[in-house]
Each structure stands twice: as C-alpha cells, then as structure tokens.
C-alpha cells in the first residue's frame, strides 16, 4: 500500500517544512478500539504509543512487562510492554509487541520489532511516498 508523506510546517518560517511518514492506525484493546496516527520509524525498536491510549482501550498496565527506553540520551522513561492487535489503515490487523509510555512527546511510533518483521517498508522521499506491504511467507 502506498502512502504520501505528511508535510508539517516548521516553527521557523525561514526553514523548510518537514515531511514525515505518518499513518492512521487503530489500537484494538480489550475494552474498545481507538484511532490515532503514528510515525513509521525505522529507528524505533518497538511500536510505542502514549500511555493515555492504553488506559482508553482497557489495557491493565499492572500486568504489562516493564522496561525502559534507550535513545540519544541513554536509558530513559519507563515503558509498559504488551502484545496488542493493531491495524494500519488499508492493511490487515496484526498482533505485535507494543509499548506504552507516559510522555507528552510521543503520540505513536511504528517500530521494527513485530511490525517491520511482518511488512516490507520502502521509503521514497524523492517521490513524496512510502510503501508498506505485507511480507509473503
């Protein structure tokens, strides 16, 4: 499936706009489902979403496996990991490991473990598009 990059304005009008590989995604929880957006991020190890979504869809955070983020600043915030069914718009549902984090800077990230294992991801910034296609087994 082919998607177009999302263009986002730069806060500084003298600098270029950002183009980001953003998709619509549905998080399917035990209580309900919720739709949001997520950045397709080849640098992210896992899919990661804001903790508010876990609470909204009925995830019991006490039963999740605890971990910590690792990034530019080293070991960071706590994450709660669980297997979750998600669906990127126009693709089939998949059940993969997903982390939830209490951070105002994270809405959603589609990362490598789980999702990239099941899909071929092709970024084509020169065409302002990216593709996500299921891997044929």
N, C-alpha and C positions, 0 to 999 in steps of 0.2 A: 504494500500500500504506500502510495506516495503522499507526502505532506509538504506543506510550504512552511518555511521559516517564519516565525513571528517577529515582526520588526518592533522594537521598543525604543522610544525616544531616549536620548542621552540627557541627563540633567543639565549638562553644559551644552548650550545650543551651537557652540563653535566646534564641537567634536562630533564624529559620526554616530549614527544610530547603531544600536546593537541588533543582531539577528540571532534568534535563539530557536533551537529545535524543541518546540513545545507541543505536547499532545493533550487531548482530552482523555481523561481516564476515570473509570468507575471503580471505587473500592467497595467490595461486597463483603459485608460483615455479618455476624450472627443476628444482629437486631435489625439492621437495614443497610441499604446501599447509599453511597453519596458520590456525586460527580465533582471533579476538580480538574486542575491542569497539572502537568508535570514536565520538567525539563528532561529530555533524553540526554543523559550524561555519561559518556564513555569513561570518565574519570571517577565515577562513583562505583564503589564495590557492590553496594546493595541498593534496592529501591528504598527510598526514605521519604516519609510524609510527616507533616506536622501532627503532634500528639492530639490536637483537637479532633482530628478525623477519627482516631482510634476510639475516643470517647463517644463521638457521634454515631459510629456504626456498631457499638456494643462490644468492643474488644476489652477483655479483662486484663488490664495492664499488670496485675499482680501475678498472672500466670505466664507472662511473656518472659523470654530469656533476656537477661540484661547484658548489655555490652557498652562500649564507648566508641565514639567517633575517633577517627585518626585522620588528620589532614595537615594542612600547611602549618598550623600552629601546634602540631603534635596531638596528643591524646586530649580529647575534648569532652563534649557533653554525653550524658547517658542516653542510650537508645534502648527501646524495648522491641525485641525481635519476635515475630510470629509468622507462621505460614498464612497467607491470605490470598483469596481469589480476587484478581483484578482484571479489568478489561480496558485495553486501549481502544479508542474509537476506531471502528472498522476492522478490528481484529478479534480473534477468538479469546474467550476467557482463559486465564492460566492461573494456577495456584503456585505461588513462589514465596520465598522468604522476603518479608517486608519489615523495615524498621520504622519506629515512630519516635520522634524527637520533640522535646519542648524547646522550640527555637522560633523566634519571630522571623528569622531569615530563611526558613525552609517551609515552602508550601508542598512541593513534591519533586522528587528526583526518580527517574527510571534508570537504575544502575545495572551493572553487569551480571552479578550472581543471580541466577534464575531467569531473568528476562532476556539478557543477551545470549544466554545458553540456548534459548528456545527460538530466537529470531536472528535473522541476518539484518544488520543495521548498516545503512550506506548513507553517509553524509555527502551532499553535493552542494556546497555553498556557492560555487560558481553558477549553479542553476537555480539557486534560492530554494532548493528542495532537499528533502531527506526521505529515505525509504525504510520501512520496517516490514519484513516479510517473514512468515513462519519458516523455520528450518524443516526441511523434509527429512524424515527419518527412514 
